């Protein structure tokens, strides 16, 4: 057995790390903007991001090569829900 990750595993790790980074960054953005924006503005921003992530994720999900990033984008969209409420 070789030590290390295969190229597919490395790519998947990059996708997972990227999704985690996006979730954290958007959460931080909303937290920083909490005092600068009103409630409806925060909800609109979060819902817009969620809609974009969901639509792109759904589009990627149907392509077999892009199922992991598509699923992660849908996950990011779901993680935007608490920020919109």
trRosetta pair geometry for C-beta under 8 A, 3 or more apart (Angstrom, degrees):
i j d omega theta_ij theta_ji phi_ij phi_ji
5 9 4.0 -128 -170 93 105 119
5 10 4.7 136 106 -58 126 81
5 13 6.8 -28 -163 -10 170 138
6 9 4.7 92 51 9 76 103
6 10 7.0 -141 92 -6 38 88
7 10 5.6 -55 -144 37 32 113
7 11 6.3 35 156 -21 66 105
8 11 5.7 -52 -148 35 31 112
8 12 6.4 30 153 -18 64 106
9 12 5.6 -53 -147 37 33 111
9 13 6.3 37 152 -21 65 104
10 13 5.6 -51 -148 34 32 113
10 14 6.5 35 151 -20 63 103
11 14 5.6 -54 -154 34 33 114
11 15 6.6 35 149 -20 65 102
12 15 5.5 -49 -150 33 36 114
12 16 6.4 34 152 -18 66 104
12 68 5.7 -92 -121 -164 88 164
13 16 5.7 -54 -147 38 33 110
13 17 6.2 32 155 -17 66 107
14 17 5.8 -55 -143 39 29 110
14 18 6.1 32 156 -21 64 108
15 18 5.7 -57 -148 37 27 112
15 19 6.4 27 155 -18 64 105
15 68 5.3 86 104 131 167 114
15 69 5.2 -118 -137 -83 127 78
15 72 5.7 178 160 -5 102 161
16 19 5.9 -54 -148 35 30 109
16 20 6.4 30 153 -17 64 107
16 72 6.9 -141 -96 -107 47 138
17 20 5.7 -56 -149 38 31 112
17 21 6.2 35 152 -22 65 107
18 21 5.5 -54 -147 36 31 114
18 22 6.4 31 155 -19 65 104
18 72 7.7 76 81 140 93 149
19 22 5.8 -52 -147 35 32 110
19 23 6.4 33 154 -19 65 105
19 72 4.0 -108 -79 -179 146 119
19 73 7.5 -122 -109 -67 108 42
19 75 6.4 38 -175 80 138 119
19 76 5.7 -132 -153 -60 89 107
20 23 5.8 -52 -147 36 31 111
20 24 6.3 28 155 -14 64 109
21 24 5.9 -58 -148 41 28 109
21 25 6.1 26 156 -19 65 111
22 25 5.7 -56 -140 39 29 110
22 26 6.2 23 162 -14 65 108
22 76 5.5 -9 103 -127 126 138
23 26 6.3 -59 -146 39 24 105
23 27 6.3 25 156 -17 61 111
23 76 5.8 -135 -71 -123 86 81
23 79 4.9 -22 -128 122 112 160
24 27 5.7 -59 -148 39 29 112
24 28 6.2 29 155 -19 66 108
25 28 5.6 -55 -147 38 30 112
25 29 6.2 35 152 -23 64 105
26 29 5.4 -46 -143 33 34 116
26 30 6.5 33 157 -16 64 103
26 46 7.9 113 168 -117 115 77
26 49 6.2 153 -137 159 138 162
26 76 7.7 104 14 -172 148 101
26 79 7.9 115 73 110 129 108
26 80 6.6 -49 137 -99 147 93
26 83 7.0 -101 139 -31 101 172
27 30 6.0 -55 -149 37 30 107
27 31 6.3 30 152 -19 64 109
27 79 7.9 -65 -57 152 107 110
27 83 6.6 -137 -107 -78 62 128
28 31 5.6 -56 -146 38 31 113
28 32 6.2 29 157 -17 67 107
29 32 6.0 -57 -146 39 27 107
29 33 6.2 11 159 -6 63 115
30 33 5.9 -66 -141 48 28 103
30 34 6.8 62 151 -63 61 79
30 42 6.2 89 -149 -153 96 105
30 45 7.3 172 -99 97 91 126
30 46 6.4 37 -98 -75 135 109
30 83 4.7 -116 -87 -154 175 121
31 34 5.8 -18 -160 -27 33 115
32 36 7.8 4 133 8 67 122
33 36 4.9 -75 -152 52 63 109
33 37 4.9 27 157 -1 103 114
33 42 6.8 162 109 -99 111 95
33 45 7.7 -4 100 50 157 168
34 37 7.2 -69 -133 46 13 87
34 42 7.2 35 -113 -93 52 144
37 41 4.0 -131 -171 93 108 125
37 42 4.9 135 106 -54 130 82
37 45 7.2 -43 -153 -6 169 136
38 41 4.9 94 53 8 72 106
38 42 7.2 -140 94 -5 36 88
39 42 5.9 -58 -150 36 31 108
39 43 6.3 27 155 -16 66 109
40 43 5.5 -54 -145 40 35 113
40 44 6.1 38 154 -22 67 106
41 44 5.7 -53 -146 36 30 112
41 45 6.4 31 155 -19 64 105
42 45 5.8 -53 -146 35 30 110
42 46 6.2 23 158 -12 65 109
42 83 7.2 -122 167 163 99 80
42 84 7.5 178 130 -122 77 41
43 46 6.0 -58 -143 42 28 107
43 47 5.9 25 159 -16 66 112
43 84 4.8 79 -143 -164 66 71
43 85 7.5 81 -112 -74 100 18
44 47 5.9 -57 -139 41 26 108
44 48 6.1 30 159 -23 63 108
45 48 5.9 -58 -149 34 26 111
45 49 6.5 22 156 -14 62 106
46 49 5.9 -55 -149 38 31 109
46 50 6.2 31 153 -20 65 109
46 80 5.0 169 -174 177 86 98
46 81 7.9 139 154 -97 120 12
46 83 4.1 -172 -119 106 139 100
46 84 3.6 -156 99 -72 126 79
47 50 5.5 -54 -144 39 32 114
47 51 6.2 35 156 -23 65 105
47 80 7.5 160 -84 135 27 122
47 84 4.9 95 -56 -127 77 139
48 51 5.8 -53 -147 34 29 110
48 52 6.5 26 156 -15 63 106
49 52 5.9 -58 -149 38 31 108
49 53 6.2 26 157 -15 67 109
49 77 7.8 -172 125 -114 70 64
49 80 5.4 -170 93 -123 105 152
50 53 5.9 -58 -144 41 29 108
50 54 6.0 28 158 -20 65 111
50 77 4.5 99 -159 -157 69 76
50 78 7.8 110 -143 -54 108 19
50 80 3.8 -153 -74 80 99 138
50 81 6.7 93 -112 -62 149 59
50 84 6.6 -53 -11 -37 141 140
51 54 5.8 -57 -144 38 27 110
51 55 6.2 23 160 -17 64 109
51 77 7.5 117 -50 -138 15 117
52 55 6.1 -57 -144 38 27 106
52 56 6.3 19 161 -10 64 110
53 56 6.2 -61 -145 43 27 104
53 57 5.9 27 158 -20 64 115
53 73 4.9 -161 -174 -179 80 83
53 74 7.2 163 138 -89 91 24
53 76 4.7 -115 -167 92 150 106
53 77 3.9 -172 93 -67 111 88
53 80 7.0 144 31 -12 140 136
54 57 5.7 -60 -143 41 26 112
54 58 6.1 27 159 -21 65 107
54 73 7.3 176 -85 134 22 91
54 74 5.9 65 -123 -119 64 67
54 77 3.9 100 -59 -130 83 167
55 58 5.9 -52 -144 35 28 110
55 59 6.5 28 155 -19 61 107
56 59 5.7 -56 -150 36 32 112
56 60 6.4 25 154 -14 66 107
56 70 7.9 -146 128 -123 63 69
56 73 5.5 -96 92 172 95 156
57 60 5.8 -59 -145 40 31 106
57 61 6.2 44 154 -38 66 103
57 69 7.7 -141 -120 133 74 63
57 70 4.8 119 -167 -167 62 58
57 71 6.9 129 -168 -66 111 9
57 72 7.3 -150 -120 71 117 45
57 73 3.0 -165 -78 90 103 106
57 74 4.0 -177 135 -46 150 71
57 75 7.9 173 -132 12 156 57
57 76 7.6 175 -59 41 138 95
57 77 6.4 -122 14 -11 143 126
58 61 5.5 -43 -145 18 31 120
58 62 7.6 31 161 -21 57 96
58 70 7.1 124 -70 -167 9 107
58 74 6.8 92 -57 -80 67 110
59 62 7.0 -58 -170 22 31 105
59 70 7.4 -148 71 -121 46 112
60 63 5.9 -65 -164 36 49 107
60 66 4.1 -98 -174 132 96 127
60 67 7.6 179 136 -87 85 23
60 69 5.6 -68 152 94 154 94
60 70 3.3 -163 95 -81 97 99
60 73 6.6 91 37 23 133 138
61 66 7.4 -95 -69 105 19 88
61 67 6.1 58 -145 -126 54 62
61 70 3.6 -178 -65 147 60 143
61 71 6.5 99 -106 -57 98 64
61 74 7.1 29 -62 -31 129 130
62 70 7.7 172 5 -131 47 167
63 66 4.4 34 83 33 110 106
63 67 7.4 -148 85 -50 56 64
63 70 7.4 149 46 -42 83 139
64 67 6.1 -17 -154 -32 36 111
66 69 5.3 -52 -166 50 82 105
66 70 5.3 89 132 -29 88 104
67 70 5.6 -59 -141 41 28 114
67 71 6.1 28 161 -19 65 108
68 71 6.0 -57 -147 37 26 108
68 72 6.4 23 157 -16 63 109
69 72 5.5 -56 -144 40 35 112
69 73 6.3 38 157 -22 67 102
70 73 5.9 -54 -150 33 30 110
70 74 6.7 28 152 -15 63 103
71 74 5.7 -53 -151 36 35 110
71 75 6.4 39 148 -21 65 105
72 75 5.2 -49 -148 35 37 117
72 76 6.5 42 151 -22 66 98
73 76 5.5 -45 -148 32 36 113
73 77 6.6 41 149 -21 62 100
74 77 5.4 -49 -152 33 36 116
74 78 6.6 37 149 -19 65 102
75 78 5.6 -52 -149 35 34 111
75 79 6.4 34 151 -19 65 105
76 79 5.5 -55 -149 37 34 113
76 80 6.8 42 150 -28 63 99
77 80 5.8 -50 -159 22 35 115
77 81 8.0 57 144 -39 57 85
78 81 5.9 -24 -173 -11 46 117
79 82 7.5 -41 -175 23 47 97
79 83 8.0 39 138 -5 63 110
80 83 5.3 -64 -163 42 55 115
80 84 6.1 52 144 -25 82 107
81 84 5.9 -62 -149 34 32 108
81 85 6.6 25 159 -21 67 109
82 85 5.8 -58 -145 32 36 110
